Amino acid sequence: MAFYDISDNSRRFIAAEKLRGLGFQRIQRSVYMARGDTNLAKEAFRALLRVIDRSTDSIAVMVIPREYMKKAMFFSQIELGEEQLEVI
């Protein structure tokens, strides 16, 4: 999972494109999910670090174990992927 608070529109667009390019799927405006491991999380984090203004922006990338994701609850207008998660 990756999420950000980026103040500049062009940097925000670039960040979104970088995450999509790594296989992340948008679930909210600045929240993305992807199936992967620590290596993917590190790659995403490094990519976002190259985009942000470190004096104003913030990012977070984390690995959430599959067993926790199976217990997660979502409501989204966006398709959450091939493995349907419980939607409440």
PyMOL commands that set and color helices and strands:
alter all, ss='L'
color gray80, all
select helices_A, chain A and resi 9-21+38-49+66-69
alter helices_A, ss='H'
color red, helices_A
select strands_A, chain A and resi 2-5+25-28+31-33+58-61
alter strands_A, ss='S'
color yellow, strands_A
deselect
rebuild
show_as cartoon
